[in-house]
Amino acid sequence: QVQFVESGGGLVQPGGSLRLSCTPSGAIFMLTSAAWFLRAPGKQRELVASLTSGGRTNYVDSVKGRFTISKGNGENKAYLQMNDLQPEDSAVYYCNYFPPDQRSWGRGTQVTVSS
């Protein structure tokens, strides 16, 4: 069973940047699509950014112009470059296929934006 493993989170000051990465542990095939989700405390998991197999990207309005989703070049990984981070971006971030496979959720990586 494929399970995503996320990394790259941490504590950053407002205006700072982080680059999250994930890999589908146990996958036989290379990622063709990917998406990043977040779960803020007390809230449900929500989609942040997606990348289709055709290369089309889409972002939730709150992160447009600040976040960039990408796939590894020859690596079976997906990335989320996050710039100009703000306190409201604080959450646990998860990676999955797009659309997500409910059996493949990982533990996520914590992003905390605070001064």
Secondary structure as UniProt FT lines:
FT   STRAND          3..7
FT   STRAND          10..12
FT   TURN            14..15
FT   STRAND          18..25
FT   STRAND          34..39
FT   TURN            41..42
FT   STRAND          46..51
FT   TURN            53..54
FT   STRAND          57..59
FT   HELIX           61..63
FT   TURN            64..66
FT   STRAND          67..71
FT   STRAND          78..82
FT   HELIX           87..89
FT   STRAND          91..96
FT   TURN            102..103
FT   STRAND          109..113
//
